[in-house]
């Protein structure tokens, strides 16, 4: 396994896309001061997951993005891709060539990819740690790192030796497993506390369950009784409805018969009124004639009385000749 290529796009001084190709053996990057040699080492550490801006010789992580120089404007993101020849299968992945990419934007968002597929930082660290490389492994010795190792305390020097021997990854896995065990033990303790607490609540809960069961039975009986009462009311109302319907039909028949009689009476009344209108003039003439005749009769009667009185008076005045 060996590094095959390193591609930098907008990383620190590499504004344009730059690809460095490596061959098996020793490769050297030479150049004057300020040409960006250290930036190549920083790019290697950064693409493998370095999260300290101080280690990358910056104040904040966004400082790895090209900030502009001369006529070149600042860029919005930095991207580094590291290609590893895995023909010997040293990395635990089924690819003969593995490409690890890290991308950062001005807003601080980061993206990781393994062979073009989205990945997590943890995935990259796990993949590289199995081969003895990574952002904190001994393979990267930056400026001042050698002096730091030589001047370090015995316990720090021991960590460097363990790191070079490949023990560090196992220790970290052990620590991770221990943290999981501690968390699991805490969960077990909590589970025991909950079990004990639930055990204390079982008897009251059993009584409550029995009461709830009885209540459910009573409620079922009550629902059944209510349904029976409702059914009886429905039958009663249906019978009343049928009776009312029959009465309504009888009343409708009576109304129809009375309507026919009323129509007949109205027709007879109209005929009588027509006859009355026809007879009325003759009745008035007869009444007038009756009044006239009555008046004439009274006059005649009066004349007769006067004549009788005169005749009577005349008979009394004639002398008797005998």
C-alpha positions in Angstrom: 0.0 0.0 0.0 1.3 3.5 -0.8 0.0 7.0 -1.5 -0.8 7.3 -5.2 -1.8 10.9 -5.6 -2.9 14.0 -3.7 -5.3 16.6 -5.3 -5.8 20.0 -3.7 -8.5 22.5 -4.8 -8.7 25.8 -3.0 -6.7 24.5 0.0 -4.5 27.3 1.5 -2.1 28.5 -1.2 -3.4 26.0 -3.8 -6.1 28.2 -5.5 -6.1 26.2 -8.7 -6.6 22.4 -8.8 -3.2 20.8 -8.2 -2.4 17.0 -8.3 0.7 15.5 -6.8 1.5 12.0 -8.0 3.6 9.7 -5.8 5.5 6.6 -6.7 6.5 3.7 -4.4 9.6 4.6 -2.5 10.9 8.0 -1.3 9.3 11.1 -2.8 10.4 14.6 -2.0 8.8 18.0 -2.5 11.4 20.7 -2.7 11.0 24.5 -3.2 11.9 27.8 -1.7 10.4 29.2 1.5 6.8 30.1 1.1 6.2 27.9 -1.9 3.7 25.8 0.0 5.6 22.7 1.0 4.2 22.6 4.5 0.7 23.1 3.0 1.1 19.7 1.4 1.7 18.0 4.8 -1.2 20.0 6.2 -3.4 18.8 3.4 -2.5 15.2 4.2 -3.4 15.6 7.8 -6.5 17.6 7.0 -7.9 15.1 4.5 -7.4 12.3 7.0 -9.6 14.1 9.6 -7.4 16.6 11.4 -9.8 18.8 13.4 -7.4 21.2 15.1 -6.9 24.5 13.3 -3.8 25.1 15.5 -2.2 21.9 14.2 -2.8 23.2 10.7 -1.2 26.5 11.5 -4.3 28.5 11.4 -6.6 30.4 13.8 -9.8 28.7 12.7 -10.7 25.8 10.4 -12.0 28.1 7.6 -8.4 29.4 7.3 -7.6 26.3 5.1 -9.8 27.9 2.3 -7.8 30.0 -0.1 -8.3 33.6 1.1 -7.3 35.4 -2.1 -4.0 36.8 -3.3 -3.2 39.4 -6.0 -5.8 39.3 -8.7 -7.2 36.0 -7.4 -10.4 36.3 -5.4 -11.1 34.3 -2.2 -12.8 30.9 -2.8 -15.8 29.5 -1.2 -14.5 26.1 -0.4 -11.5 23.9 0.0 -11.2 20.3 -1.2 -8.5 17.7 -0.8 -8.6 14.1 -2.3 -6.1 11.5 -1.2 -5.8 8.4 -3.4 -4.2 5.2 -1.9 -3.1 2.2 -3.8 -4.8 -0.7 -2.0 -3.8 -3.5 -4.3 -2.4 -5.5 -1.4 -5.7 -5.2 0.5 -4.1 -3.4 3.5 -7.2 -1.3 3.9 -10.3 -3.2 4.9 -12.3 -2.3 1.9 -12.9 -4.2 -1.4 -11.3 -1.7 -3.7 -7.8 -1.8 -5.2 -7.7 2.0 -5.2 -9.2 4.0 -2.4 -9.9 7.8 -2.7 -10.6 9.8 0.5 -12.0 13.3 0.0 -12.7 16.1 2.4 -14.5 19.3 1.5 -15.1 22.4 3.6 -17.3 25.5 2.9 -17.1 29.1 4.2 -20.0 28.5 6.5 -18.1 25.8 8.3 -19.9 22.8 6.8 -17.8 19.7 6.0 -18.3 16.8 3.7 -16.4 13.5 3.6 -16.4 10.9 0.8 -14.9 7.5 0.3 -14.6 6.6 -3.4 -17.3 9.3 -4.2 -19.8 8.0 -1.6 -20.9 10.1 1.3 -19.1 9.1 4.5 -18.6 10.1 8.1 -15.3 11.2 9.8 -15.6 8.1 12.0 -15.7 5.9 8.9 -12.5 7.5 7.5 -10.7 7.2 10.8 -11.7 3.6 11.2 -10.7 2.8 7.7 -7.3 4.4 8.0 -6.5 3.3 11.5 -6.5 -0.4 10.5 -3.5 0.3 8.3 -1.6 2.4 10.8 -2.2 5.7 9.2 -4.4 8.6 10.2 -4.4 12.2 11.3 -2.6 11.4 14.6 -0.4 8.5 13.5 3.4 8.6 13.5 3.6 8.8 9.8 3.3 12.6 9.7 6.2 14.4 11.4 5.7 18.2 10.9 8.0 21.1 11.7 9.1 21.0 15.4 7.5 17.5 15.8 10.9 15.8 16.2 12.1 18.2 18.8 8.7 17.8 20.6 9.2 14.0 20.6 12.8 14.2 21.9 12.0 16.8 24.6 8.7 15.1 25.7 8.1 13.5 29.0 8.5 9.7 29.4 4.7 9.1 29.4 4.3 11.2 26.2 7.2 9.4 24.6 5.6 6.1 25.5 2.4 7.2 23.6 4.5 8.0 20.5 6.1 4.6 20.7 2.7 2.9 21.2 1.4 4.9 18.3 4.3 3.9 16.0 3.8 0.2 17.1 0.1 0.4 16.2 -1.0 -0.1 19.8 -2.8 3.3 20.0 -5.7 2.2 17.8 -6.3 -0.8 19.9 -6.1 1.3 23.1 -8.6 3.7 21.7 -10.9 0.9 20.7 -10.5 -0.4 24.2 -11.3 3.0 25.7 -14.3 3.2 23.4 -15.5 -0.3 24.4 -15.0 0.7 28.1 -17.0 3.8 27.7 -19.8 1.7 26.1 -19.5 -0.8 29.0 -19.8 2.1 31.5 -22.8 3.4 29.7 -24.2 -0.1 29.5 -23.6 -0.6 33.3 -25.4 2.7 34.0 -28.3 1.5 31.9 -28.3 -1.8 33.7 -28.3 0.0 37.1 -31.1 2.1 35.9 -33.0 -1.0 34.6 -32.5 -2.7 38.0 -33.9 0.4 39.8 -36.8 0.5 37.4 -37.4 -3.2 37.9 -37.4 -2.8 41.7 -39.7 0.2 41.5 -42.1 -1.7 39.1 -42.0 -4.7 41.5 -43.2 -2.5 44.3 -46.0 -1.2 42.0 -47.1 -4.7 40.8 -49.5 -5.4 43.7 -51.3 -2.0 43.5 -51.3 -2.4 39.7 -52.8 -5.9 40.0 -55.6 -4.5 42.2 -56.1 -1.7 39.8 -56.2 -4.2 36.9 -58.7 -6.4 38.7 -60.9 -3.3 39.4 -60.5 -2.3 35.8 -61.6 -5.8 34.7 -64.7 -5.6 36.9 -65.4 -2.1 35.7 -65.1 -3.4 32.1 -67.6 -6.2 32.9 -70.0 -3.7 34.6 -69.6 -1.3 31.6 -70.3 -4.2 29.2 -73.5 -5.1 31.1 -74.5 -1.5 31.2 -74.0 -1.2 27.5 -76.0 -4.3 26.9 -78.9 -3.1 29.1 -78.8 0.3 27.4 -78.9 -1.4 24.0 -81.9 -3.6 25.1 -83.8 -0.5 26.4 -82.9 1.4 23.2 -84.2 -1.6 21.2 -87.5 -1.8 23.1 -87.9 2.0 22.6 -87.3 1.6 19.0 -89.9 -1.2 18.7 -92.4 0.9 20.7 -91.8 4.0 18.6 -92.1 2.0 15.4 -95.5 0.6 16.6 -96.6 4.1 17.5 -95.4 5.3 14.1 -97.3 2.6 12.3 -100.4 3.5 14.3 -100.0 7.1 13.6 -99.5 6.4 10.0 -102.7 4.4 9.8 -104.6 7.2 11.6 -103.0 9.7 9.2 -104.2 7.6 6.3 -107.8 7.4 7.8 -107.7 11.2 8.3 -106.5 11.7 4.8 -109.4 9.6 3.5 -111.9 11.6 5.6 -110.3 14.8 4.4 -110.6 13.7 0.8 -114.3 12.7 1.4 -115.1 16.0 3.1 -113.3 17.8 0.4 -115.5 16.1 -2.2 -118.6 17.0 -0.2 -117.4 20.5 0.2 -116.9 20.8 -3.5 -120.3 19.4 -4.1 -121.9 21.8 -1.6 -120.0 24.7 -3.1 -121.3 23.7 -6.5 -124.9 23.5 -5.2 -124.5 26.8 -3.4 -123.4 28.4 -6.6 -126.5 27.0 -8.4 -128.8 28.2 -5.6 -127.1 31.6 -5.7 -127.7 31.7 -9.5 -131.4 30.7 -9.1 -131.7 33.3 -6.3 -130.1 36.0 -8.6 -132.7 35.0 -11.3 -135.7 35.0 -8.9 -134.8 38.1 -7.0 -136.2 40.6 -9.6 -139.5 38.7 -9.8 -139.6 38.5 -6.0 -139.1 42.3 -5.8 -141.9 42.8 -8.4 -144.2 40.4 -6.5 -143.5 42.3 -3.2 -144.2 45.6 -4.9 -147.5 44.2 -6.3 -148.4 42.8 -2.9 -147.7 46.2 -1.4 -149.8 47.9 -4.1 -152.6 45.3 -3.7 -152.5 45.6 0.1 -152.8 49.4 -0.2 -155.7 49.1 -2.7 -157.4 46.5 -0.4 -157.1 48.8 2.5 -158.5 51.7 0.4 -161.4 49.5 -0.7 -162.1 48.3 2.8 -162.1 51.9 4.0 -164.4 52.9 1.1 -166.7 50.0 2.0 -166.8 51.1 5.7 -167.6 54.7 4.6 -170.3 53.5 2.2 -171.8 51.3 4.9 -171.8 54.1 7.3 -173.4 56.4 4.8 -176.0 53.8 3.9 -176.8 53.3 7.5 -177.1 57.0 8.1 -179.3 57.4 5.0 -181.7 54.7 6.1 -182.2 56.4 9.4 -183.3 59.7 7.8 -186.0 58.3 5.3 -189.7 58.7 6.9 -191.9 55.7 7.3 -195.0 55.7 5.1 -197.6 53.3 6.3 
